[in-house]
Amino acid sequence: MKTAASIPRAIAARTNAGTQVAALPYRVTEAGVEILLITSRRTHRWIVPKGWQDKGSTPHADAAREAMEEAGVSGEIAEEALGVFHYVKERKHGVNVSLRVSLYPLKVTRQRKSWSEKAARDTKWHSIGEAAALVSEPELKRLILKFGARMTARAA
């Protein structure tokens, strides 16, 4: 596996190269809190909607944009990140990039039937425990469980 000594040009043009933003789409049902996961386009792993922050925008707004583009959901996005996780992005050209991702809870109020990346990804609602078990990144697992504990404490 190759690693990048420097960030590729296309990534470096973004704000905060080496850093991404992500949404943690959730809803509250009679069964409890559910998390919406999506599959990655290439490996079909379960992940959260994430992507690059654009210049002139806020991180939480960009996380909400990614949720719409990748999962077809919108709603109330938290302005403060739940936390951060790290992962290695596998690039087509063979150079992998280590990234830091800030995760923003998104209370889903609308789920579209059609959106830009629908054909490229699967989406599915999961319980907190299922979602944590399905994602690969250990830090993301912990953030999902932390969020579930926070939501349970709020409801009590």
N, C-alpha and C positions, 0 to 999 in steps of 0.2 A: 504494500500500500504506500503510495506516494503521499507526502504531506506538502502543503504550500509554505514556502519560506515567506512569500508575500501574498497578499490578497489579489485575486484576479482583477483585471481592469474593470470589468462590468460591475463587480461588487464594490470596488473602491470608489466608484462614482456615486454611490449611495451615501446617505448620512450614516455615520457610525459604522463604517465597514467592520465586519466581524461581529456585528450585533444585529439580531432580528427581534421582531415583536410577534407575539402570538395571542390569540384569544382562547379562553376556556369557556366555550358556549355551554350554558346550563339552563335547566328549567326545573321548576318545583311541581311535582305531581302528587297525587294521593299516595303513590308508592314511595315518594321521597325525592331527593335531588337526583337528577339525571344529567349526565355529561354527553355532549355530542362529539364523537370522534369521527375523523375522516381517514381515508387511506391515502398514503403517499402515491404519487403518480407512477414512479418507477418500481419500487419494491413492494408496494401494496401493504406496508406496515400501518398499524393504527397510530395516528398522530393527531395533534390539534392544528387548527388553521394557523399558519405562520408565514412570515415573509419579511421583506426589507422595509425599513422606515424611509419615507420620502422626505426630501428637503422641504422645509416650510410647513410641515405637518407635525402633529403631536404623536407620541408613541401609541397612546391608547386609541386615537382615531385611526391610525394605520392598522392596529390589531383588529379593529371593527371592520375595516375595509377588507382585510384578508379573510375574515369570517364570511363576509358576503360573497367574495369571489370564489372561495374554495368550498364553502359549505352551504351557501344560499340562506344564511341566517343573519338577522339584524336584531337590535334591541338596545338595552342600556349597558354601556361599557363602563367599567370602573376606571377612574382617572389614575388610580394608584395600582402598581403592579402587585400581584400576589407574591411574586418572587421571581427568581431566575433559574433556568436550567441550561445545560450545555449539551451539544450534540455535534457530531461530525457530519457535515453535508458532503455527500458523494457527488462529485461533479462529473459530467459526461466526459470531459477531457482527461480524466484520470487523476486530477489533483484534488485531494480532499481538504476541506476547510473546516477548522474548529470554530464553532459559533456559540455565542452567549445569547440566550433568548429571554426577554422579559415577558411574563405571562399576565394577561389582564382578564379578569372574569367578565363575561358577557351574559347578562340575563336576557335570554332569547324571548322576544315578543312576536317575531314573525319568521316563518320558515317558508321560503319560496318553493314552488314546484319546479321551477327552472332557473338556472343561474349559469354563469360563464364556464365553470369547470365541472359541471354535473357529469358529463360523459367520461371525464378522466378519473373520477373518484367515487368511492362508496361512502355513505354516511350512515351512522347508526347511533341511536341513543342508548346509553349504558348507565347502570347504577354506578355510584362512586367506586365501589370495590371492583366491579368489572372493568371500568375504565382504567383504574390504576394497574390492574393485572395485565391489560392488553397493551399498554404503551411500553416501549423498550427502554427509554431513558430513566435511570433510577431517580434522578432529581425531579423529573416530571411526575413520576409515580408519587413521590413524597408531597409535591405541591397539590396534586389532586386529592390526596388523603387529608392534607392540611385544610384545604378548602371544604371538604366534606365535614370535617370536625367543626370548622367555623360555622358552617350552615346549620349543623345539628345543635350547636350551642345557642345560636340565635333563635332557633325554633323553640327551645326549652324555656 
